[in-house]
């Protein structure tokens, strides 16, 4: 995620990475006739949950680092 977070189509990059790395063969083996729709739905939901979660975590860590920097500067004074 950190490699593509600054790019415009983050969801597209994440979708491609998930489809490339995750084996969805179990959906076909389960006998689902609509395995492509099921696969796309799973990937879409994962990206829509994980992208905002990653952004929130990154923001929180940056805020912590910023607060620590301010506290350190106040102690110097």
Buried (B, 14 or more C-beta within 10 A) or exposed (E): BEEBEEEEEBBEBBBEBBEEEEEBEEBEEEEEEEBEEBBBEBBEEBBEEEBEEBEEEEEEEEEEEEEEEEEEEEEEE
